Amino acid sequence: MTEPEKDVADLLDVQSPSAIERQDAALRGAGVAPRDLAGARDALLALAAEGAPAAAPAPLRDRLLATLGRGGKYGLFADRLARLFDISTDAAAALAKSLEDDSAWKPFIVDGVQMIPVEAGPKCAGSIATMVRLQPGAKFPEHVHHGEETMFVLDGGFCEAGEKARADFEAWRGDEVVRDDGTGHGLVALPGVPCVAAVIIFGYADFG
C-alpha cells in the first residue's frame, strides 16, 4: 500500500465510532456544548470530503466519498459489512438499510434476541453469517466456538458472561470482536439502545 493509500485508509478505519462517541461524552462532561461538537464534526467531514480525496488514489477517494454520503442510521458501515460478508457495497448498503425495518428481524430462540440471515459471498463459503439484535438487558446464550467468530457492532453495546467470558469486557458501536476456535462466552446487551451486530462464524457455535 502506498503512503497516500495508507493515509486515506487510516481516515476510514483507524478510529472506531465507539471511540468517537466516548470522546464526545468526555467533551460534554467537560462542558462543551452539543451544538459545538456537531459543528466541529461537520467541519471535519467537510475537510475530509474537500481535502483528503483530492490527494488520494481514485478508488480510495471514491470509497471515502461513498462512505460519507451514505444515508440512514447504518449506512456509514456498508463498506465494513461488504468486506466482512464478501458482498458488494450495493448489497451491503441495502442490508444496512434493512436493519431499520423492524419487520426484517426474525425471532431467535430466546426473548429479546432477533436475527437477519445474510447470504455471504464466495470467500465466506460454509460460514454462518447473520445480523443479530439484542434488546437492552437481553442475554444471548453461552456457547463455545468451533471455528473463528467475528462480531462487528453497529449500534449499542454488549458485555460478556459465562465461565469462559472475558471479565469486565465491553464492546460498543464500531468495535470488532474476534474469538478464536475453542473460546466461548455468552452476551448481555448493555443499557441504552438495542445492540446490533454483524456476526460471521467459520465453523459453528455449540450451545451445549
C-alpha positions in Angstrom: 0.0 0.0 0.0 1.4 3.4 -0.9 1.6 6.3 1.6 -1.4 8.2 0.1 -3.4 5.0 0.2 -2.4 4.3 3.8 -3.3 7.9 4.8 -6.8 7.5 3.4 -7.3 4.0 4.8 -6.3 5.4 8.2 -9.0 8.1 7.8 -11.6 5.4 7.2 -10.5 2.7 9.7 -8.2 4.0 12.4 -10.8 5.3 14.8 -14.0 3.4 15.5 -17.3 5.2 16.0 -17.4 3.9 19.6 -14.1 5.7 20.3 -15.5 8.9 18.9 -18.7 8.6 21.0 -16.6 8.2 24.1 -14.6 11.2 23.3 -17.8 13.2 22.7 -19.1 12.1 26.1 -15.9 13.2 27.7 -16.1 16.6 26.0 -19.7 17.0 27.0 -18.7 16.2 30.6 -16.1 18.9 30.4 -18.8 21.5 29.4 -18.5 21.5 25.6 -22.0 22.3 24.1 -23.6 19.6 21.9 -24.0 22.3 19.1 -20.3 23.0 19.2 -19.5 19.3 18.9 -21.8 18.9 16.0 -20.3 21.9 14.3 -16.8 20.5 14.7 -17.8 17.2 13.3 -19.4 18.8 10.3 -16.2 20.8 9.7 -14.1 17.6 9.9 -16.3 15.8 7.4 -16.2 18.8 5.0 -12.4 18.8 5.3 -12.3 15.1 4.6 -14.5 15.5 1.6 -12.7 18.5 0.2 -9.1 17.8 1.1 -8.2 14.2 1.6 -9.8 12.7 -1.5 -8.1 15.2 -3.8 -4.7 13.7 -2.8 -5.8 10.1 -2.7 -5.9 7.5 -5.5 -9.3 7.3 -7.2 -10.5 4.0 -5.7 -9.9 5.2 -2.1 -11.2 8.7 -2.9 -14.4 7.1 -4.2 -14.6 4.8 -1.1 -14.3 7.8 1.2 -16.9 9.9 -0.5 -19.3 7.0 -0.7 -18.8 6.3 3.0 -19.5 9.9 3.9 -22.5 10.1 1.6 -24.5 7.0 2.6 -27.7 7.8 4.5 -29.6 6.0 7.1 -28.6 5.0 10.6 -26.2 2.3 9.5 -25.1 3.5 6.0 -21.7 4.5 7.4 -20.9 0.8 7.9 -21.8 -0.5 4.5 -18.2 -0.7 3.4 -17.3 -2.7 6.5 -20.3 -5.1 6.0 -19.2 -5.6 2.4 -15.7 -6.7 3.5 -16.9 -8.8 6.4 -19.5 -10.8 4.4 -17.7 -10.6 1.0 -20.7 -8.9 -0.7 -21.0 -5.9 -3.0 -21.2 -2.4 -1.5 -24.6 -2.1 -3.0 -25.8 -5.3 -1.3 -24.2 -4.1 1.9 -25.9 -0.7 1.7 -29.2 -2.5 1.2 -28.5 -4.7 4.2 -27.7 -1.7 6.3 -31.0 -0.1 5.3 -32.9 -3.2 6.1 -31.7 -3.1 9.7 -34.0 -0.1 10.3 -37.1 -2.1 9.3 -38.5 -4.0 12.3 -40.3 -6.5 10.1 -37.0 -7.7 8.7 -35.9 -9.1 12.0 -36.8 -12.7 12.9 -37.2 -14.1 16.5 -34.3 -16.2 17.9 -34.6 -19.0 20.5 -34.6 -16.6 23.4 -36.6 -13.5 24.3 -35.2 -10.1 23.3 -32.9 -11.5 20.5 -33.6 -11.3 16.8 -31.7 -12.1 13.6 -31.5 -11.4 9.9 -29.7 -14.2 8.0 -27.1 -12.9 5.5 -26.2 -14.6 2.2 -22.4 -14.1 2.3 -20.1 -14.2 -0.7 -17.8 -16.9 -2.0 -14.9 -16.1 0.3 -17.2 -16.9 3.2 -18.4 -20.3 1.8 -19.5 -22.6 4.6 -19.8 -19.9 7.2 -22.7 -18.8 9.3 -23.4 -15.2 8.5 -26.1 -13.2 10.3 -27.1 -9.9 11.8 -28.2 -10.0 15.4 -30.2 -7.5 17.5 -30.4 -7.7 21.3 -32.7 -5.6 23.3 -31.1 -3.8 26.3 -30.6 -6.4 29.0 -31.3 -9.4 26.7 -29.0 -12.4 27.1 -27.5 -14.4 24.2 -26.9 -17.9 25.4 -23.4 -19.1 26.4 -21.7 -21.0 23.6 -18.4 -22.4 22.6 -16.8 -21.5 19.2 -15.8 -24.4 16.9 -14.0 -22.1 14.4 -13.3 -18.4 14.4 -16.1 -15.9 15.1 -16.1 -12.2 14.2 -18.6 -9.7 15.5 -18.8 -6.1 14.3 -21.0 -3.9 16.5 -23.2 -1.3 14.5 -25.2 0.0 17.5 -25.4 -0.2 21.2 -23.1 -2.5 23.1 -22.6 -5.8 25.0 -20.6 -7.3 27.7 -19.7 -11.0 28.1 -21.0 -13.5 30.6 -20.3 -17.2 31.4 -17.4 -19.3 32.5 -15.2 -18.6 29.5 -16.1 -14.9 29.2 -13.6 -12.1 29.5 -14.1 -10.3 32.8 -15.1 -6.6 32.5 -15.1 -6.8 28.7 -17.4 -4.5 26.8 -17.9 -3.8 23.0 -19.6 -0.8 21.6 -20.7 0.7 18.3 -17.8 0.5 15.8 -15.9 -2.2 17.7 -14.9 -5.5 16.2 -14.5 -8.6 18.4 -12.8 -11.8 17.2 -13.0 -15.0 19.1 -10.8 -18.0 18.2 -11.6 -21.6 17.9 -12.2 -23.2 21.3 -13.2 -19.9 23.1 -16.6 -19.3 24.5 -18.9 -16.7 26.0 -22.5 -15.5 26.5 -23.5 -12.0 25.7 -25.6 -9.4 27.6 -26.8 -6.3 25.8 -25.9 -3.1 27.7 -28.4 -0.4 28.7 -29.5 2.2 26.1 -30.3 1.3 22.5 -30.5 -2.2 21.2 -27.2 -3.9 20.4 -27.0 -4.5 16.6 -24.0 -6.6 15.4 -22.8 -8.4 12.3 -21.7 -11.9 13.0 -19.8 -14.4 10.9 -18.6 -17.8 12.1 -16.3 -20.1 10.2 -17.5 -23.3 11.8 -20.3 -23.5 14.3 -21.3 -22.5 17.8 -22.0 -25.2 20.4 -24.7 -24.2 22.9 -24.2 -27.3 24.9 
